[in-house]
């Protein structure tokens, strides 16, 4: 059930998103072009170039197309480029792409602006898809304020702490089952002091609303802070926001990876895989790579829930999901593709043809009952499922919020605001300015956004 504050914020989105999303979500459109308008026996799919999507591209012709006769024309781009291209095509309702990968950030906004087909009728008719098997937080995250479903998850993730079990054991250290951030900082300090060629922890410092801002915001939440209070007053200069940010910056500067201000998910994954860091707080999706057959740290990693301070949990919630453009002339075929790509059978196909650790998990309850998957993902499967299940986008902190979101604020302006704030935070991580200075500038930026929502 949607809260009143969310309903109000969604009404504001209706008025602002059409213009703001183009300017803030869409910077410069780049990348490969798609096919011309699709005909009745083909569909055009625009998707991010993540490994799971690349696997999908490889499997589609020999399985989906062979079985249905529907050809799929893929356009595959890096994350920033694909977001730009999707926002341009869908906001203009150009209809060039029938299906696109959208996250739980975009889908409620796109749905409010009538850019997406709702999927309720397809779900009702397609019993084999088994919508009830979709993890509840994922389904809720892809349901708009009107109560209709607008996306199906391809895979989902939360965040947790990954750590080298062997390294901690060597130095007589113990990771708590549910660590606090202060405990993590203490462990990072001790490992950093004991290991000459290994840092205590890796944390994102790379600018970007989806890079440093994602983990930092979860820390802010559990330290008692928030970007905006329930009345849309900006809170980036509040004591709680300052304490959390100072903690994060100090931790990564003192005990984090070299070049932290330019390190994102990919860099931290590489550091963890190569044994350059003892801990890593990031997306649960990283575990699949750490436990891959060719990973040098396979079997050496432990996984515990995202560290907390004032909240019971702090893991984020994210999914790359499929959405059908409202202007698509091939919505029925588009649904056939989505129902295949997000199905139980597709997960089995990936497991048998590519490997069970590569299964796009985090979306279905049944995935965690597959014996082969549980065997390959034994180290992290249950922790991942529990992290997703405990995520609370509507209530991620200690105070009421004017809009949902854990690692983001689900308003169109957040892409621009988050990116600008991230640049200030990254500068502080690089030692170019103080946290106070970074947050003073960030507060001014956030206040400009506040003005658009006050009184809503």
C-alpha positions in Angstrom: 0.0 0.0 0.0 1.4 3.4 -1.0 1.8 6.1 1.7 0.2 9.5 1.4 3.6 11.2 1.1 4.5 8.9 -1.8 1.2 9.8 -3.5 2.0 13.4 -3.1 5.5 13.1 -4.5 4.2 11.1 -7.4 1.8 13.9 -8.3 4.7 16.3 -8.4 6.6 13.9 -10.6 3.8 14.0 -13.1 4.3 17.7 -13.5 8.1 17.8 -13.5 9.4 14.5 -14.9 8.7 15.1 -18.6 11.0 18.1 -18.7 13.4 17.3 -15.9 14.1 13.7 -16.9 15.2 14.8 -20.3 17.7 17.3 -18.9 18.9 15.5 -15.8 18.7 11.9 -16.8 19.7 12.6 -20.4 23.0 14.3 -20.9 24.3 13.5 -24.4 22.9 10.6 -26.3 25.7 8.3 -27.5 26.5 4.7 -28.5 25.3 2.3 -31.1 22.0 2.9 -32.9 19.2 0.5 -33.0 17.4 -1.1 -35.9 14.6 0.6 -37.7 11.1 0.3 -36.4 10.5 -3.4 -35.6 8.0 -5.5 -37.6 5.5 -8.0 -36.3 8.0 -10.9 -36.1 10.8 -9.0 -34.5 11.4 -6.7 -31.5 14.1 -4.2 -30.7 15.6 -4.5 -27.2 17.9 -1.8 -25.7 19.9 -3.0 -22.8 22.9 -2.4 -20.5 26.1 -4.3 -21.3 26.4 -6.1 -17.9 27.7 -9.7 -18.0 24.2 -11.2 -17.4 22.8 -9.3 -20.4 25.7 -10.4 -22.6 24.8 -14.0 -21.7 21.2 -13.3 -22.6 22.2 -12.0 -26.0 24.2 -15.2 -26.7 21.3 -17.5 -25.7 18.4 -15.7 -27.4 18.7 -16.9 -31.1 19.1 -20.6 -30.3 16.4 -20.7 -27.7 13.8 -17.9 -27.7 13.9 -17.1 -31.4 14.1 -20.8 -32.4 11.0 -21.6 -30.2 8.9 -18.5 -31.0 10.1 -17.3 -34.4 10.5 -13.8 -33.0 13.8 -12.2 -33.9 15.4 -10.0 -31.2 17.5 -7.0 -32.4 19.7 -6.0 -29.5 21.4 -2.7 -28.9 23.8 -3.1 -26.0 25.5 -0.1 -24.4 27.4 0.9 -21.2 25.2 2.0 -18.3 25.4 5.8 -18.7 24.9 5.6 -22.5 22.0 3.2 -22.3 20.2 5.4 -19.7 20.6 8.4 -22.0 19.3 6.5 -25.1 16.4 5.0 -23.2 15.2 8.3 -21.7 15.3 9.9 -25.2 13.4 7.2 -27.0 10.8 6.6 -24.2 10.2 10.2 -23.3 9.6 11.1 -27.0 7.6 7.9 -27.4 9.6 7.3 -30.6 8.9 3.6 -30.6 12.3 2.6 -31.9 12.7 0.2 -29.0 10.0 -2.1 -27.8 11.8 -3.2 -24.6 14.5 -1.7 -22.5 16.3 -2.4 -19.3 15.1 0.0 -16.6 15.8 0.1 -12.9 13.5 0.5 -10.0 14.6 4.2 -10.1 13.2 4.9 -13.5 10.2 2.7 -13.7 7.9 4.5 -11.3 8.8 7.8 -13.0 8.3 6.5 -16.5 5.0 4.9 -15.6 3.7 8.2 -14.1 4.5 9.9 -17.4 2.6 7.2 -19.4 5.7 6.0 -21.2 5.3 2.4 -20.3 2.8 -0.4 -20.9 1.4 -1.8 -17.7 2.0 -5.6 -17.5 -1.0 -6.7 -15.3 -3.0 -8.2 -18.2 0.0 -10.2 -19.4 0.7 -11.5 -16.0 -2.9 -12.5 -15.5 -2.9 -14.5 -18.7 0.5 -16.0 -18.4 0.2 -18.4 -15.5 3.4 -20.2 -16.4 5.4 -17.0 -15.6 4.3 -17.4 -11.9 4.3 -13.8 -10.8 3.8 -14.9 -7.2 7.4 -16.3 -7.3 8.9 -12.8 -7.8 10.4 -11.6 -4.5 8.0 -9.2 -2.9 10.4 -6.2 -2.6 11.1 -6.5 -6.3 7.5 -6.6 -7.3 6.7 -3.6 -5.1 9.6 -1.6 -6.5 8.3 -2.1 -10.0 4.7 -1.2 -9.2 3.8 2.5 -9.7 1.6 4.7 -7.5 -1.5 3.6 -9.5 -1.0 0.1 -8.2 -0.1 -1.3 -11.6 3.0 -3.4 -12.5 5.2 -1.9 -15.1 8.4 -4.0 -15.0 9.7 -7.5 -14.6 13.1 -8.0 -12.9 15.9 -9.7 -14.9 18.0 -9.8 -11.8 18.0 -8.1 -8.4 20.5 -7.1 -5.8 21.0 -5.6 -2.4 24.3 -4.7 -0.7 26.4 -6.6 1.8 29.9 -6.8 3.3 32.3 -9.2 1.7 35.5 -10.1 3.6 38.5 -12.4 3.5 37.8 -15.2 6.0 41.4 -16.4 5.9 42.9 -13.0 6.5 40.8 -12.3 9.5 41.5 -15.7 10.9 45.3 -15.3 10.4 45.2 -12.2 12.6 42.8 -13.5 15.2 40.0 -11.3 14.1 36.3 -12.2 14.1 33.6 -10.7 11.8 30.3 -10.3 13.7 27.3 -11.9 12.2 25.6 -8.5 12.0 28.4 -5.9 12.1 28.1 -2.2 12.9 30.1 0.3 10.9 32.3 1.0 13.9 33.2 -2.6 14.1 34.0 -2.7 10.4 36.2 0.4 10.8 38.1 -1.3 13.6 38.7 -4.5 11.6 39.8 -2.4 8.6 42.3 -0.6 10.8 43.8 -3.8 12.2 44.1 -5.6 8.9 45.6 -2.5 7.3 48.2 -2.4 10.1 49.0 -6.1 9.9 49.2 -6.6 6.1 51.8 -4.7 4.1 50.3 -5.4 0.7 46.6 -5.4 1.6 44.3 -2.5 2.5 41.5 -2.9 5.1 38.5 -2.1 2.9 37.4 -1.0 -0.5 34.6 1.6 -0.8 33.4 3.4 -3.9 34.8 6.9 -4.3 34.2 7.4 -8.0 31.8 10.3 -8.9 28.3 9.3 -10.0 24.9 9.0 -8.5 25.1 5.3 -9.1 28.7 5.0 -7.9 29.9 6.7 -4.6 26.4 8.0 -3.8 24.9 4.5 -3.6 26.9 3.0 -0.7 27.3 6.4 1.0 23.6 7.0 1.1 23.0 3.6 2.9 25.6 4.8 5.4 23.8 8.1 5.8 20.5 6.2 6.3 21.8 4.0 9.1 23.6 6.9 10.8 20.2 8.6 11.1 20.5 11.0 8.2 18.4 11.6 5.1 18.6 13.8 1.9 15.3 15.4 2.6 12.9 15.4 5.5 9.2 14.6 5.1 8.5 18.3 4.2 11.2 18.3 1.5 13.7 20.3 3.6 17.2 19.5 2.4 19.3 17.8 5.2 22.8 17.5 3.7 24.2 19.8 6.3 22.5 18.1 9.2 24.7 16.6 12.0 23.6 13.0 11.0 24.5 13.5 7.3 27.8 15.1 8.2 28.7 12.3 10.7 28.0 9.6 8.2 29.9 11.3 5.4 32.9 12.1 7.6 33.0 8.5 8.7 32.8 7.2 5.1 35.5 9.6 3.9 37.8 9.0 6.8 37.5 5.2 6.5 38.3 5.1 2.8 41.1 7.7 3.2 42.8 5.9 6.1 42.2 2.3 5.3 40.8 2.1 1.8 42.2 1.4 -1.6 44.7 3.5 -3.4 43.1 5.9 -5.8 39.8 5.7 -4.0 38.4 8.9 -5.5 38.5 7.1 -8.9 37.4 3.7 -7.7 33.9 2.4 -8.4 32.3 -1.0 -8.4 34.6 -2.5 -11.1 37.8 -1.3 -9.4 36.8 -2.6 -6.0 35.8 -6.0 -7.6 39.2 -6.1 -9.2 41.0 -5.2 -5.9 39.0 -7.9 -4.0 39.6 -10.5 -6.6 43.4 -9.8 -6.7 43.7 -9.9 -3.0 44.5 -6.2 -2.5 41.8 -5.6 0.0 40.4 -7.5 3.0 36.8 -6.2 2.9 34.4 -4.7 0.4 31.0 -3.2 1.0 29.0 -3.2 -2.2 26.4 -4.9 -4.4 25.5 -8.5 -3.7 25.9 -9.1 -7.4 29.7 -9.0 -6.8 29.6 -12.4 -5.1 29.0 -14.3 -8.3 32.3 -13.0 -9.7 34.2 -13.6 -6.5 33.0 -17.2 -6.4 33.4 -17.9 -10.1 35.4 -21.0 -11.1 38.4 -19.0 -12.2 38.4 -16.6 -9.3 41.6 -16.7 -7.2 39.6 -15.9 -4.1 36.9 -18.5 -4.6 36.0 -20.1 -1.3 38.0 -17.5 0.7 35.2 -14.9 1.1 32.7 -14.5 3.8 29.4 -12.6 3.4 27.5 -10.7 6.1 24.6 -8.2 6.0 25.3 -4.5 5.3 26.7 -2.8 8.4 24.3 -0.8 10.5 24.3 1.8 13.3 20.8 3.1 14.1 18.7 0.9 11.8 18.1 -2.9 11.8 19.2 -3.2 8.2 20.8 -0.9 5.6 21.2 -2.9 2.4 20.0 -1.2 -0.8 17.5 -2.5 -3.3 18.2 -2.5 -7.0 17.1 -4.3 -10.1 17.6 -4.2 -13.8 14.2 -4.9 -15.1 12.3 -5.0 -18.4 9.9 -2.4 -19.4 7.7 -2.1 -22.6 7.5 1.2 -24.3 3.9 2.5 -24.5 4.5 3.4 -28.2 5.6 -0.2 -29.1 3.5 -1.8 -31.9 4.7 -5.2 -30.8 3.8 -5.3 -27.1 2.6 -8.9 -27.3 5.9 -10.2 -28.7 7.7 -7.9 -26.3 5.9 -9.6 -23.4 6.8 -13.1 -24.8 10.5 -12.0 -24.7 10.2 -10.6 -21.2 8.4 -13.7 -19.8 11.1 -15.9 -21.3 14.1 -13.7 -20.1 12.7 -13.4 -16.6 11.4 -17.0 -16.3 12.4 -20.0 -14.2 13.3 -21.8 -17.4 15.7 -19.1 -18.4 17.6 -19.4 -15.1 17.9 -23.2 -15.7 19.1 -22.5 -19.2 21.9 -20.2 -17.9 22.9 -22.7 -15.2 23.2 -25.6 -17.6 24.9 -23.7 -20.5 27.0 -21.0 -18.7 27.2 -21.9 -15.1 25.0 -21.7 -12.0 27.0 -18.9 -10.4 26.1 -16.8 -13.5 22.3 -17.2 -13.0 20.6 -13.8 -12.9 19.3 -14.3 -9.4 17.8 -12.0 -6.8 14.3 -11.9 -8.3 12.6 -15.3 -7.7 12.1 -17.2 -4.5 12.4 -20.5 -6.3 15.9 -19.7 -7.4 17.1 -20.3 -3.9 15.6 -23.8 -3.9 17.5 -25.0 -7.0 20.1 -27.6 -5.7 22.7 -26.8 -8.4 22.4 -23.0 -7.7 22.6 -23.5 -3.9 25.7 -25.6 -4.4 27.5 -23.0 -6.5 26.2 -20.0 -4.6 26.3 -21.6 -1.1 28.5 -18.9 0.3 26.2 -16.0 -0.5 22.8 -17.2 -1.6 21.0 -17.0 1.7 22.6 -13.7 2.7 21.6 -12.2 -0.7 18.0 -13.3 -0.4 17.7 -12.1 3.1 19.2 -8.7 2.2 16.7 -8.2 -0.6 13.8 -9.4 1.5 14.7 -7.0 4.3 15.1 -3.9 2.1 12.6 -1.2 2.9 12.6 1.5 0.1 9.6 3.2 1.7 11.3 3.4 5.2 15.1 3.0 4.9 16.0 5.3 7.8 14.9 6.6 11.2 12.5 9.3 10.0 9.7 9.6 7.4 10.7 10.3 3.8 8.9 12.3 1.2 9.8 9.9 -1.6 10.9 6.2 -1.6 14.4 4.9 -2.3 17.3 3.5 -0.3 20.5 4.4 -2.2 18.7 7.1 -4.2 15.7 9.5 -3.8 13.1 8.5 -6.4 12.6 11.8 -8.0 13.7 12.8 -11.6 16.1 15.5 -10.3 18.1 13.0 -8.3 20.3 12.0 -11.2 21.6 15.5 -11.6 21.6 16.3 -7.9 23.3 13.0 -7.0 25.9 13.4 -9.7 26.8 16.9 -8.6 27.0 16.0 -4.9 29.1 12.9 -5.8 31.7 15.2 -7.3 32.0 17.1 -4.1 32.2 13.9 -2.0 34.8 12.4 -4.3 36.8 15.6 -4.1 36.8 15.3 -0.3 37.9 11.6 -0.6 40.8 12.9 -2.8 41.8 15.3 0.0 41.0 18.4 -2.2 38.5 19.8 0.3 37.0 19.1 3.7 33.8 17.2 4.2 32.2 20.3 5.7 33.0 22.2 2.5 31.7 19.5 0.3 28.4 19.3 2.2 27.9 23.0 2.4 28.0 23.1 -1.4 25.8 20.0 -1.6 23.3 21.5 0.7 22.9 24.5 -1.6 22.3 22.2 -4.6 19.7 20.2 -2.6 17.9 23.3 -1.5 17.3 24.2 -5.2 15.6 20.8 -5.6 13.6 21.4 -2.4 12.0 24.5 -3.7 10.3 22.5 -6.4 8.6 20.2 -3.9 7.9 22.3 -0.8 4.2 22.3 0.0 3.5 19.3 -2.1 
